[in-house]
């Protein structure tokens, strides 16, 4: 097993915990930043990608967003989309500054909501060499309304309370990130709670909370507007049975991105992290990254 090294970088004055996995040899190596989903932390399923990509000659940088997991920042679980976008940019800059990394061969890999950030950053940066996204959440309005208007109405009172608390400097009001259908959580799709738990080991620092006002940012963010500006080649791994968002939004992004390739897999949003599907996804992603990041045989 390739060792993973603890690291950290600064994002707007706050320390982000990070983990770097290098391939064998002195480098400089091609690399990808691993961008995780909503509320997820490094311990939640990323090791299998770190190890597979390192074995194929590709370094990885994983990190926890500010205010989550092993990273600093308060109030905890402030999952603001603009702040997470900035964290991805800081991670990319940090990786490109590493002497063991070739800054011309650095890409982005995003899963779930991390795909949103990866695609949006790639639409802003011409120095991103390749993009891989899986089970991508790419359109906030579509995800917010996927289970109907009732979950949105249930969240409205705590969102208002949290906005007032934030304005006056009081402790934040929280919502669960994921819950059972009918509960007052941001994500209540059938199977979502079990799926989320399947990615979190017992010792994971996953905190199933989000500052309630941040749910508004989730509801309006979109990767569609920036997709046409992505100059890098993009591999989009779609879950054919996606249960958190209508996949037509993913195909909208694929149609707009000039160099996008789409692969579809017969699983839902969470099954693609687990056998037997994960081995197929990792093999496809590795082949794509080796080609586009010019990894020598």
N, C-alpha and C positions, 0 to 999 in steps of 0.2 A: 504494500500500500504506500502511495506517495504521501510524504508528510505534508500537513497543512500548517502554515506558520501564522501565529497571531500577529496582527498589525493594527494600525489605526490611522485615520486621517482626519483633517479638520474640515468641517462644513459650516461655514458662516459662524465661526467661533465656538462650535460644539464638537467634541470628539465623537467620531463614528467608529465603533469597533469593526474590524475587518479581518479577513482571513485570506491568505495568499497560498495557492498551491502551484508549485513550479514543476515543469517536466524535468526529466533527467538532462544533464548537460549544462554548459555555461550560458547558453543563450547568445544573443538576445532572442527571446521567445515571442511568438504571437500569443495573444491573450484575449480573454473576454471578461467583462464585468457581469456578474450574476445578479440580476435585479429581481427581488422576491415580491410576493404578492401582499395583499392587505393584511397588516398585522403580523405577518410571518417573520420568523427569525432564522438565523443561520442553521440552527439544528433541525429545521423542518425540511428534510429530504434533499438538501443541496449536496451532501457528500457524494452521492452517486454521480452527479454531474461533474463535480470537482475531480473525482478520481478518473472517470472515463475520459474527460478532455485532457487531463495531464498525461495519461497513458498514450494519448494520440499526439502529444507534442505541443499542447496548448495550455498555457497558464490560465489560472482563474483568480479573480478577486471577488469574494463575497463580502457582504457587509450588512449590518443592521441599521435601519433608518434612525435618525435622531429621535429621541424619546422612547425608543423601543429596545427590547432585548438587552444586549450588553453595551449599547451605546448610551452616552450621556444625554442630558436634556430634560427639561421639565416645562410644563406639567407632563407627566408620563402619558403615553398613548395619545399624544397630539398628532394625529395622522393627517396633516394638511397636505394636499396634493402639490402645492407650490414648493413646500419645504422638501418633500420627497423628490421632486423633480431636481431641485438644487443638490440634493444628496447624491443623486445619480451622476450629475455633472462633476461633482467633487471627487467621486470615486473614479470616474473616467480619467480625470486630470491626474489623480494620484497614481493610477496604474501606468499611464503614459510617461510619468516622470521616473519610474523604476528603471534603474540601469540594466536590469536583467530582462527587460521587456523591450521589444521593438515598437516604438510608438506609432509607426505607420501600419502596424498589423494588429490593431486593437478593436474588438467588436463589442457588441452588447447582446446579452441573452436575458430575456425577460419571461417570467411565468405569471399567469393570471393577471392581476392588476399591474404587476411589474412589467408586463408587455406594453401596457399603456405608456409607462414612463420611458421604456426603451425606444419605442417607436417615435415618441414626441421628441426625445433628445436627438435621435438620429435625424429627424427632420430639421433640426437646427444646426447640426454639426457635420461639416464635410469631411472631418477626419475620422469618422466611424467607418471601419473597414468592412463590417458585416453585421447583420442583425438576425438573431434567432428568437422567435417567440413561440410559446406553447400555451394551450388553453387560454388564448388571449382575451382579456376584457378590454375592449377598445372604444366603447361608447357608453358613457355614464348614464345618460337618460334611458337607454335601452336596458341596462342592468337594473337601474332603480325601479323601473316599472314592469320588470319581467314577471313579478308575482302579483301584479295588479296594484290598484291605488290604496287598498286597505293598509298594507305595511307602511306606506308613506304617511298616511294619516296617523297611524299609531306612533310614529317617530316624531311628529310635529311638536307636541308639548315639550318633550325633553330637549329638542333642538332649540326651541325658544328659550327655555330655562338656561341652557348652557350659554347661549349668546349673551343673555343678561349677566350671568356670572362672570364670563370672560370680560365683559365691558367694565365691571366694577371691581375686578381683581379677586373674586371669590373662587374657592375650589371648583373645578369643572364638574359638570354633569356628564355622566357616561352612559353609553348604550353598549349592549353586547355587539360585537362584530358579527357573530353568526349565532343563530338560534333555531329552534324548531319552528315549523310553520305555525303562524298565528301569534308568535311571540313578538315582543318589542325589541327586535334586533335589526341590524342593517341588512343582513342577508338571511332570508327565511325560506329559501327554495327547498323543496323536498330533497332530502339526502345531503344537504349542504353541511349540517352540523356533524353528521357521521363522517362525511368526507373530510372536513377540516380536521377533525380529531384523528383521522387515519394518517395525517401527515405530521402529527406532533408526537414525538416520543414522550414517555412519562416524565423525563427530566427536562423537557423543553421549557424555556422561559416564556412560552407563548402566553400572552395576556389578552384574554378575550374581551377587550374593551376598546372603545373609541370615544374621544371627546365628541359629544353629540353634535355640536355645530359643524364638525368636519364632515359629517354625512352630506352636507350641502355640496361640498366640493366634489365628492364622489358622484353626485347626481348630475353634474354639468360638464365634467371633463370629457374630452374626446380626442382620439387619435386621428380622426378622419381628416381634419383640416390640414394636418401637417404631413399626411402620408405621401402626397404628390411631391414633396420636397426632399424625400429620402433618396439620396444618391447611391447609397450602399445597396448591395444585394441583400434580400430579405428572405428568410425561410419562415413560413407561417405554418405551425403545426396545429391544426384544428381538431377539436374534439367533436366528432360527428354527432354525439348525443349530449352536447353541451347543455347543462342544466342551470346555468347562471345568467345566460344572455342569448338572444337570438343570433345564430351564427351568420345571418345575412349581413350583419354589421362588420364581421370579420372579412367577408368577401368584398364588401365595399372598400375596405382599407387595402386589400390585396389588389383590387382593380385600379386603385389610385396610385399605389407605389410603383414606380417605373420598372423595378427589377425584382418583383416579388414572385416567389414560388410557393404554392400551397400544397401541403400534404394533409390528408384527412385520416383520422384514426378512429376505430370503432370503440369509443369509450366516452365516458362523461368527463366533467371537469376534473374529477379527482382520480379516476381510474388510470389516467395516463402517468401518474407518479409511481404506479405499482406494477409488478409483474402481472401478466406477461407483456403488457403494452410498453412499459418503460424501456425495455431493452431495444425495441424497434425504434422508438423515438430517439433514444440516445445514439443509436447507430446512424440514423439519418442525419441528425444534427452534427455528429462528429464528421461524417463525410462532407457535409456542406461546409463546415468551418475549416476543415483541412484544405479544401479546394479554394475557398475565398480568402483565407488568410495565408495561403501559399506555404503550407507546411511541407517540408521536404520528406520524401519517403524514408 
